[in-house]
Amino acid sequence: MYNQTVMSKFLNPKNAGALRGANATGKAGNSSCGDVIKLYLLVDEEGIIDEAKFKAFGCPATIACSDIACDLVAGLQVDEALNVSSKEIFDELGGLDDNRVYCSVLAEDAIKLAVEDYYKKKAKENK
């Protein structure tokens, strides 16, 4: 059902857990299956994502997509993180079953929501 990459990321996610000092969070969920991803970002003063972590509730694909999403955004400028797509996450995992593709979409949504949260907080600071 799941390929070796998905299982490896599921069994040994290196980015799992909360992130102390996170200055951006994004939470995305799928109400039909109950999967939820909460993505935490630590963005430095130059707007570079120093670190990304996640907490997730869901199937192995949800965990794997969350872990890959963190890998993909770490080191990017905040704006560049918006370019990380569900297809890129899907491809990094070597594919997902058709009924699990939504997991990569959830991870993309969590990234976008975290970036949105970052900019909202930044706007409040600049007032």
Chimera marker file (.cmm) of the C-alpha trace (Angstrom):
<marker_set name="trace">
<marker id="1" x="0.000" y="0.000" z="0.000" r="1" g="1" b="0" radius="0.5"/>
<marker id="2" x="2.751" y="2.499" z="0.947" r="1" g="1" b="0" radius="0.5"/>
<marker id="3" x="6.140" y="2.662" z="-0.738" r="1" g="1" b="0" radius="0.5"/>
<marker id="4" x="9.435" y="2.433" z="1.141" r="1" g="1" b="0" radius="0.5"/>
<marker id="5" x="9.960" y="6.217" z="1.285" r="1" g="1" b="0" radius="0.5"/>
<marker id="6" x="6.532" y="6.828" z="2.810" r="1" g="1" b="0" radius="0.5"/>
<marker id="7" x="7.070" y="4.075" z="5.380" r="1" g="1" b="0" radius="0.5"/>
<marker id="8" x="10.535" y="5.379" z="6.265" r="1" g="1" b="0" radius="0.5"/>
<marker id="9" x="9.224" y="8.927" z="6.819" r="1" g="1" b="0" radius="0.5"/>
<marker id="10" x="6.262" y="7.567" z="8.792" r="1" g="1" b="0" radius="0.5"/>
<marker id="11" x="8.345" y="5.356" z="11.063" r="1" g="1" b="0" radius="0.5"/>
<marker id="12" x="11.209" y="7.853" z="11.536" r="1" g="1" b="0" radius="0.5"/>
<marker id="13" x="9.950" y="11.404" z="11.025" r="1" g="1" b="0" radius="0.5"/>
<marker id="14" x="12.828" y="13.744" z="11.802" r="1" g="1" b="0" radius="0.5"/>
<marker id="15" x="10.659" y="16.865" z="12.009" r="1" g="1" b="0" radius="0.5"/>
<marker id="16" x="7.920" y="15.644" z="14.344" r="1" g="1" b="0" radius="0.5"/>
<marker id="17" x="7.036" y="17.658" z="17.424" r="1" g="1" b="0" radius="0.5"/>
<marker id="18" x="6.334" y="21.193" z="18.514" r="1" g="1" b="0" radius="0.5"/>
<marker id="19" x="8.860" y="23.930" z="17.847" r="1" g="1" b="0" radius="0.5"/>
<marker id="20" x="9.901" y="26.153" z="20.739" r="1" g="1" b="0" radius="0.5"/>
<marker id="21" x="9.984" y="29.781" z="19.624" r="1" g="1" b="0" radius="0.5"/>
<marker id="22" x="7.947" y="29.183" z="16.467" r="1" g="1" b="0" radius="0.5"/>
<marker id="23" x="6.744" y="32.466" z="15.032" r="1" g="1" b="0" radius="0.5"/>
<marker id="24" x="4.318" y="30.977" z="12.527" r="1" g="1" b="0" radius="0.5"/>
<marker id="25" x="1.853" y="28.091" z="12.582" r="1" g="1" b="0" radius="0.5"/>
<marker id="26" x="-0.537" y="26.633" z="10.072" r="1" g="1" b="0" radius="0.5"/>
<marker id="27" x="-3.201" y="24.035" z="10.757" r="1" g="1" b="0" radius="0.5"/>
<marker id="28" x="-4.899" y="22.151" z="7.930" r="1" g="1" b="0" radius="0.5"/>
<marker id="29" x="-7.380" y="19.331" z="8.189" r="1" g="1" b="0" radius="0.5"/>
<marker id="30" x="-9.610" y="17.051" z="6.166" r="1" g="1" b="0" radius="0.5"/>
<marker id="31" x="-12.999" y="16.752" z="7.830" r="1" g="1" b="0" radius="0.5"/>
<marker id="32" x="-14.010" y="13.669" z="5.833" r="1" g="1" b="0" radius="0.5"/>
<marker id="33" x="-11.181" y="11.503" z="7.193" r="1" g="1" b="0" radius="0.5"/>
<marker id="34" x="-10.084" y="13.388" z="10.302" r="1" g="1" b="0" radius="0.5"/>
<marker id="35" x="-6.451" y="13.932" z="9.277" r="1" g="1" b="0" radius="0.5"/>
<marker id="36" x="-4.910" y="17.120" z="10.702" r="1" g="1" b="0" radius="0.5"/>
<marker id="37" x="-1.499" y="18.714" z="10.241" r="1" g="1" b="0" radius="0.5"/>
<marker id="38" x="-0.137" y="21.543" z="12.375" r="1" g="1" b="0" radius="0.5"/>
<marker id="39" x="3.030" y="23.042" z="10.929" r="1" g="1" b="0" radius="0.5"/>
<marker id="40" x="5.368" y="25.218" z="13.006" r="1" g="1" b="0" radius="0.5"/>
<marker id="41" x="7.923" y="27.583" z="11.446" r="1" g="1" b="0" radius="0.5"/>
<marker id="42" x="10.806" y="29.464" z="12.982" r="1" g="1" b="0" radius="0.5"/>
<marker id="43" x="11.581" y="32.371" z="10.666" r="1" g="1" b="0" radius="0.5"/>
<marker id="44" x="14.664" y="34.524" z="11.259" r="1" g="1" b="0" radius="0.5"/>
<marker id="45" x="14.951" y="38.302" z="10.926" r="1" g="1" b="0" radius="0.5"/>
<marker id="46" x="15.899" y="38.032" z="7.239" r="1" g="1" b="0" radius="0.5"/>
<marker id="47" x="12.734" y="36.058" z="6.488" r="1" g="1" b="0" radius="0.5"/>
<marker id="48" x="14.458" y="32.681" z="6.133" r="1" g="1" b="0" radius="0.5"/>
<marker id="49" x="12.806" y="29.599" z="7.600" r="1" g="1" b="0" radius="0.5"/>
<marker id="50" x="15.414" y="28.316" z="10.029" r="1" g="1" b="0" radius="0.5"/>
<marker id="51" x="13.405" y="25.326" z="11.152" r="1" g="1" b="0" radius="0.5"/>
<marker id="52" x="10.109" y="23.595" z="10.509" r="1" g="1" b="0" radius="0.5"/>
<marker id="53" x="8.351" y="21.004" z="12.667" r="1" g="1" b="0" radius="0.5"/>
<marker id="54" x="4.937" y="19.379" z="12.663" r="1" g="1" b="0" radius="0.5"/>
<marker id="55" x="2.357" y="17.577" z="14.714" r="1" g="1" b="0" radius="0.5"/>
<marker id="56" x="-0.088" y="15.431" z="12.815" r="1" g="1" b="0" radius="0.5"/>
<marker id="57" x="-2.991" y="13.121" z="13.382" r="1" g="1" b="0" radius="0.5"/>
<marker id="58" x="-3.673" y="10.722" z="10.559" r="1" g="1" b="0" radius="0.5"/>
<marker id="59" x="-2.480" y="7.904" z="8.381" r="1" g="1" b="0" radius="0.5"/>
<marker id="60" x="1.152" y="7.126" z="7.495" r="1" g="1" b="0" radius="0.5"/>
<marker id="61" x="0.857" y="9.245" z="4.341" r="1" g="1" b="0" radius="0.5"/>
<marker id="62" x="-0.166" y="12.290" z="6.387" r="1" g="1" b="0" radius="0.5"/>
<marker id="63" x="2.850" y="11.887" z="8.671" r="1" g="1" b="0" radius="0.5"/>
<marker id="64" x="5.191" y="11.344" z="5.715" r="1" g="1" b="0" radius="0.5"/>
<marker id="65" x="3.835" y="14.338" z="3.788" r="1" g="1" b="0" radius="0.5"/>
<marker id="66" x="4.219" y="16.526" z="6.874" r="1" g="1" b="0" radius="0.5"/>
<marker id="67" x="7.821" y="15.451" z="7.361" r="1" g="1" b="0" radius="0.5"/>
<marker id="68" x="8.688" y="16.065" z="3.700" r="1" g="1" b="0" radius="0.5"/>
<marker id="69" x="6.963" y="19.471" z="3.786" r="1" g="1" b="0" radius="0.5"/>
<marker id="70" x="9.215" y="20.495" z="6.676" r="1" g="1" b="0" radius="0.5"/>
<marker id="71" x="12.300" y="19.320" z="4.787" r="1" g="1" b="0" radius="0.5"/>
<marker id="72" x="11.259" y="21.270" z="1.709" r="1" g="1" b="0" radius="0.5"/>
<marker id="73" x="10.586" y="24.615" z="3.410" r="1" g="1" b="0" radius="0.5"/>
<marker id="74" x="13.554" y="24.680" z="5.789" r="1" g="1" b="0" radius="0.5"/>
<marker id="75" x="16.155" y="27.104" z="4.490" r="1" g="1" b="0" radius="0.5"/>
<marker id="76" x="13.777" y="28.910" z="2.142" r="1" g="1" b="0" radius="0.5"/>
<marker id="77" x="12.697" y="32.531" z="2.219" r="1" g="1" b="0" radius="0.5"/>
<marker id="78" x="9.135" y="32.712" z="3.536" r="1" g="1" b="0" radius="0.5"/>
<marker id="79" x="7.823" y="33.775" z="0.111" r="1" g="1" b="0" radius="0.5"/>
<marker id="80" x="9.595" y="30.840" z="-1.558" r="1" g="1" b="0" radius="0.5"/>
<marker id="81" x="7.804" y="28.410" z="0.759" r="1" g="1" b="0" radius="0.5"/>
<marker id="82" x="4.577" y="29.321" z="-1.025" r="1" g="1" b="0" radius="0.5"/>
<marker id="83" x="5.998" y="27.642" z="-4.141" r="1" g="1" b="0" radius="0.5"/>
<marker id="84" x="6.184" y="24.225" z="-2.431" r="1" g="1" b="0" radius="0.5"/>
<marker id="85" x="3.320" y="22.324" z="-4.003" r="1" g="1" b="0" radius="0.5"/>
<marker id="86" x="1.438" y="19.167" z="-3.193" r="1" g="1" b="0" radius="0.5"/>
<marker id="87" x="2.899" y="17.722" z="-6.408" r="1" g="1" b="0" radius="0.5"/>
<marker id="88" x="6.433" y="18.391" z="-5.176" r="1" g="1" b="0" radius="0.5"/>
<marker id="89" x="5.620" y="16.705" z="-1.861" r="1" g="1" b="0" radius="0.5"/>
<marker id="90" x="3.995" y="13.809" z="-3.738" r="1" g="1" b="0" radius="0.5"/>
<marker id="91" x="7.045" y="13.456" z="-5.999" r="1" g="1" b="0" radius="0.5"/>
<marker id="92" x="9.525" y="13.587" z="-3.096" r="1" g="1" b="0" radius="0.5"/>
<marker id="93" x="7.700" y="10.647" z="-1.543" r="1" g="1" b="0" radius="0.5"/>
<marker id="94" x="7.827" y="8.671" z="-4.772" r="1" g="1" b="0" radius="0.5"/>
<marker id="95" x="4.057" y="8.826" z="-5.131" r="1" g="1" b="0" radius="0.5"/>
<marker id="96" x="1.007" y="7.989" z="-3.069" r="1" g="1" b="0" radius="0.5"/>
<marker id="97" x="-2.041" y="5.825" z="-3.662" r="1" g="1" b="0" radius="0.5"/>
<marker id="98" x="-4.861" y="7.734" z="-5.333" r="1" g="1" b="0" radius="0.5"/>
<marker id="99" x="-6.890" y="7.689" z="-2.137" r="1" g="1" b="0" radius="0.5"/>
<marker id="100" x="-3.983" y="9.283" z="-0.213" r="1" g="1" b="0" radius="0.5"/>
<marker id="101" x="-3.061" y="12.155" z="-2.552" r="1" g="1" b="0" radius="0.5"/>
<marker id="102" x="-5.114" y="14.489" z="-0.353" r="1" g="1" b="0" radius="0.5"/>
<marker id="103" x="-2.393" y="14.118" z="2.307" r="1" g="1" b="0" radius="0.5"/>
<marker id="104" x="0.066" y="16.031" z="0.134" r="1" g="1" b="0" radius="0.5"/>
<marker id="105" x="-2.598" y="18.710" z="-0.402" r="1" g="1" b="0" radius="0.5"/>
<marker id="106" x="-3.038" y="19.007" z="3.378" r="1" g="1" b="0" radius="0.5"/>
<marker id="107" x="0.699" y="19.525" z="3.780" r="1" g="1" b="0" radius="0.5"/>
<marker id="108" x="0.704" y="22.238" z="1.095" r="1" g="1" b="0" radius="0.5"/>
<marker id="109" x="-2.260" y="23.909" z="2.802" r="1" g="1" b="0" radius="0.5"/>
<marker id="110" x="-0.464" y="23.847" z="6.168" r="1" g="1" b="0" radius="0.5"/>
<marker id="111" x="2.561" y="25.558" z="4.609" r="1" g="1" b="0" radius="0.5"/>
<marker id="112" x="0.390" y="28.289" z="3.083" r="1" g="1" b="0" radius="0.5"/>
<marker id="113" x="-1.484" y="28.829" z="6.334" r="1" g="1" b="0" radius="0.5"/>
<marker id="114" x="1.780" y="29.069" z="8.300" r="1" g="1" b="0" radius="0.5"/>
<marker id="115" x="3.138" y="31.663" z="5.858" r="1" g="1" b="0" radius="0.5"/>
<marker id="116" x="-0.124" y="33.594" z="6.137" r="1" g="1" b="0" radius="0.5"/>
<marker id="117" x="0.163" y="33.474" z="9.929" r="1" g="1" b="0" radius="0.5"/>
<marker id="118" x="3.746" y="34.750" z="9.728" r="1" g="1" b="0" radius="0.5"/>
<marker id="119" x="2.704" y="37.768" z="7.665" r="1" g="1" b="0" radius="0.5"/>
<marker id="120" x="-0.261" y="38.541" z="9.933" r="1" g="1" b="0" radius="0.5"/>
<marker id="121" x="2.020" y="38.553" z="12.960" r="1" g="1" b="0" radius="0.5"/>
<marker id="122" x="4.595" y="40.639" z="11.117" r="1" g="1" b="0" radius="0.5"/>
<marker id="123" x="1.944" y="43.203" z="10.179" r="1" g="1" b="0" radius="0.5"/>
<marker id="124" x="0.861" y="43.501" z="13.827" r="1" g="1" b="0" radius="0.5"/>
<marker id="125" x="4.484" y="44.069" z="14.889" r="1" g="1" b="0" radius="0.5"/>
<marker id="126" x="4.888" y="46.866" z="12.348" r="1" g="1" b="0" radius="0.5"/>
<marker id="127" x="1.853" y="48.842" z="13.529" r="1" g="1" b="0" radius="0.5"/>
<link id1="1" id2="2" r="1" g="1" b="0" radius="0.2"/>
<link id1="2" id2="3" r="1" g="1" b="0" radius="0.2"/>
<link id1="3" id2="4" r="1" g="1" b="0" radius="0.2"/>
<link id1="4" id2="5" r="1" g="1" b="0" radius="0.2"/>
<link id1="5" id2="6" r="1" g="1" b="0" radius="0.2"/>
<link id1="6" id2="7" r="1" g="1" b="0" radius="0.2"/>
<link id1="7" id2="8" r="1" g="1" b="0" radius="0.2"/>
<link id1="8" id2="9" r="1" g="1" b="0" radius="0.2"/>
<link id1="9" id2="10" r="1" g="1" b="0" radius="0.2"/>
<link id1="10" id2="11" r="1" g="1" b="0" radius="0.2"/>
<link id1="11" id2="12" r="1" g="1" b="0" radius="0.2"/>
<link id1="12" id2="13" r="1" g="1" b="0" radius="0.2"/>
<link id1="13" id2="14" r="1" g="1" b="0" radius="0.2"/>
<link id1="14" id2="15" r="1" g="1" b="0" radius="0.2"/>
<link id1="15" id2="16" r="1" g="1" b="0" radius="0.2"/>
<link id1="16" id2="17" r="1" g="1" b="0" radius="0.2"/>
<link id1="17" id2="18" r="1" g="1" b="0" radius="0.2"/>
<link id1="18" id2="19" r="1" g="1" b="0" radius="0.2"/>
<link id1="19" id2="20" r="1" g="1" b="0" radius="0.2"/>
<link id1="20" id2="21" r="1" g="1" b="0" radius="0.2"/>
<link id1="21" id2="22" r="1" g="1" b="0" radius="0.2"/>
<link id1="22" id2="23" r="1" g="1" b="0" radius="0.2"/>
<link id1="23" id2="24" r="1" g="1" b="0" radius="0.2"/>
<link id1="24" id2="25" r="1" g="1" b="0" radius="0.2"/>
<link id1="25" id2="26" r="1" g="1" b="0" radius="0.2"/>
<link id1="26" id2="27" r="1" g="1" b="0" radius="0.2"/>
<link id1="27" id2="28" r="1" g="1" b="0" radius="0.2"/>
<link id1="28" id2="29" r="1" g="1" b="0" radius="0.2"/>
<link id1="29" id2="30" r="1" g="1" b="0" radius="0.2"/>
<link id1="30" id2="31" r="1" g="1" b="0" radius="0.2"/>
<link id1="31" id2="32" r="1" g="1" b="0" radius="0.2"/>
<link id1="32" id2="33" r="1" g="1" b="0" radius="0.2"/>
<link id1="33" id2="34" r="1" g="1" b="0" radius="0.2"/>
<link id1="34" id2="35" r="1" g="1" b="0" radius="0.2"/>
<link id1="35" id2="36" r="1" g="1" b="0" radius="0.2"/>
<link id1="36" id2="37" r="1" g="1" b="0" radius="0.2"/>
<link id1="37" id2="38" r="1" g="1" b="0" radius="0.2"/>
<link id1="38" id2="39" r="1" g="1" b="0" radius="0.2"/>
<link id1="39" id2="40" r="1" g="1" b="0" radius="0.2"/>
<link id1="40" id2="41" r="1" g="1" b="0" radius="0.2"/>
<link id1="41" id2="42" r="1" g="1" b="0" radius="0.2"/>
<link id1="42" id2="43" r="1" g="1" b="0" radius="0.2"/>
<link id1="43" id2="44" r="1" g="1" b="0" radius="0.2"/>
<link id1="44" id2="45" r="1" g="1" b="0" radius="0.2"/>
<link id1="45" id2="46" r="1" g="1" b="0" radius="0.2"/>
<link id1="46" id2="47" r="1" g="1" b="0" radius="0.2"/>
<link id1="47" id2="48" r="1" g="1" b="0" radius="0.2"/>
<link id1="48" id2="49" r="1" g="1" b="0" radius="0.2"/>
<link id1="49" id2="50" r="1" g="1" b="0" radius="0.2"/>
<link id1="50" id2="51" r="1" g="1" b="0" radius="0.2"/>
<link id1="51" id2="52" r="1" g="1" b="0" radius="0.2"/>
<link id1="52" id2="53" r="1" g="1" b="0" radius="0.2"/>
<link id1="53" id2="54" r="1" g="1" b="0" radius="0.2"/>
<link id1="54" id2="55" r="1" g="1" b="0" radius="0.2"/>
<link id1="55" id2="56" r="1" g="1" b="0" radius="0.2"/>
<link id1="56" id2="57" r="1" g="1" b="0" radius="0.2"/>
<link id1="57" id2="58" r="1" g="1" b="0" radius="0.2"/>
<link id1="58" id2="59" r="1" g="1" b="0" radius="0.2"/>
<link id1="59" id2="60" r="1" g="1" b="0" radius="0.2"/>
<link id1="60" id2="61" r="1" g="1" b="0" radius="0.2"/>
<link id1="61" id2="62" r="1" g="1" b="0" radius="0.2"/>
<link id1="62" id2="63" r="1" g="1" b="0" radius="0.2"/>
<link id1="63" id2="64" r="1" g="1" b="0" radius="0.2"/>
<link id1="64" id2="65" r="1" g="1" b="0" radius="0.2"/>
<link id1="65" id2="66" r="1" g="1" b="0" radius="0.2"/>
<link id1="66" id2="67" r="1" g="1" b="0" radius="0.2"/>
<link id1="67" id2="68" r="1" g="1" b="0" radius="0.2"/>
<link id1="68" id2="69" r="1" g="1" b="0" radius="0.2"/>
<link id1="69" id2="70" r="1" g="1" b="0" radius="0.2"/>
<link id1="70" id2="71" r="1" g="1" b="0" radius="0.2"/>
<link id1="71" id2="72" r="1" g="1" b="0" radius="0.2"/>
<link id1="72" id2="73" r="1" g="1" b="0" radius="0.2"/>
<link id1="73" id2="74" r="1" g="1" b="0" radius="0.2"/>
<link id1="74" id2="75" r="1" g="1" b="0" radius="0.2"/>
<link id1="75" id2="76" r="1" g="1" b="0" radius="0.2"/>
<link id1="76" id2="77" r="1" g="1" b="0" radius="0.2"/>
<link id1="77" id2="78" r="1" g="1" b="0" radius="0.2"/>
<link id1="78" id2="79" r="1" g="1" b="0" radius="0.2"/>
<link id1="79" id2="80" r="1" g="1" b="0" radius="0.2"/>
<link id1="80" id2="81" r="1" g="1" b="0" radius="0.2"/>
<link id1="81" id2="82" r="1" g="1" b="0" radius="0.2"/>
<link id1="82" id2="83" r="1" g="1" b="0" radius="0.2"/>
<link id1="83" id2="84" r="1" g="1" b="0" radius="0.2"/>
<link id1="84" id2="85" r="1" g="1" b="0" radius="0.2"/>
<link id1="85" id2="86" r="1" g="1" b="0" radius="0.2"/>
<link id1="86" id2="87" r="1" g="1" b="0" radius="0.2"/>
<link id1="87" id2="88" r="1" g="1" b="0" radius="0.2"/>
<link id1="88" id2="89" r="1" g="1" b="0" radius="0.2"/>
<link id1="89" id2="90" r="1" g="1" b="0" radius="0.2"/>
<link id1="90" id2="91" r="1" g="1" b="0" radius="0.2"/>
<link id1="91" id2="92" r="1" g="1" b="0" radius="0.2"/>
<link id1="92" id2="93" r="1" g="1" b="0" radius="0.2"/>
<link id1="93" id2="94" r="1" g="1" b="0" radius="0.2"/>
<link id1="94" id2="95" r="1" g="1" b="0" radius="0.2"/>
<link id1="95" id2="96" r="1" g="1" b="0" radius="0.2"/>
<link id1="96" id2="97" r="1" g="1" b="0" radius="0.2"/>
<link id1="97" id2="98" r="1" g="1" b="0" radius="0.2"/>
<link id1="98" id2="99" r="1" g="1" b="0" radius="0.2"/>
<link id1="99" id2="100" r="1" g="1" b="0" radius="0.2"/>
<link id1="100" id2="101" r="1" g="1" b="0" radius="0.2"/>
<link id1="101" id2="102" r="1" g="1" b="0" radius="0.2"/>
<link id1="102" id2="103" r="1" g="1" b="0" radius="0.2"/>
<link id1="103" id2="104" r="1" g="1" b="0" radius="0.2"/>
<link id1="104" id2="105" r="1" g="1" b="0" radius="0.2"/>
<link id1="105" id2="106" r="1" g="1" b="0" radius="0.2"/>
<link id1="106" id2="107" r="1" g="1" b="0" radius="0.2"/>
<link id1="107" id2="108" r="1" g="1" b="0" radius="0.2"/>
<link id1="108" id2="109" r="1" g="1" b="0" radius="0.2"/>
<link id1="109" id2="110" r="1" g="1" b="0" radius="0.2"/>
<link id1="110" id2="111" r="1" g="1" b="0" radius="0.2"/>
<link id1="111" id2="112" r="1" g="1" b="0" radius="0.2"/>
<link id1="112" id2="113" r="1" g="1" b="0" radius="0.2"/>
<link id1="113" id2="114" r="1" g="1" b="0" radius="0.2"/>
<link id1="114" id2="115" r="1" g="1" b="0" radius="0.2"/>
<link id1="115" id2="116" r="1" g="1" b="0" radius="0.2"/>
<link id1="116" id2="117" r="1" g="1" b="0" radius="0.2"/>
<link id1="117" id2="118" r="1" g="1" b="0" radius="0.2"/>
<link id1="118" id2="119" r="1" g="1" b="0" radius="0.2"/>
<link id1="119" id2="120" r="1" g="1" b="0" radius="0.2"/>
<link id1="120" id2="121" r="1" g="1" b="0" radius="0.2"/>
<link id1="121" id2="122" r="1" g="1" b="0" radius="0.2"/>
<link id1="122" id2="123" r="1" g="1" b="0" radius="0.2"/>
<link id1="123" id2="124" r="1" g="1" b="0" radius="0.2"/>
<link id1="124" id2="125" r="1" g="1" b="0" radius="0.2"/>
<link id1="125" id2="126" r="1" g="1" b="0" radius="0.2"/>
<link id1="126" id2="127" r="1" g="1" b="0" radius="0.2"/>
</marker_set>
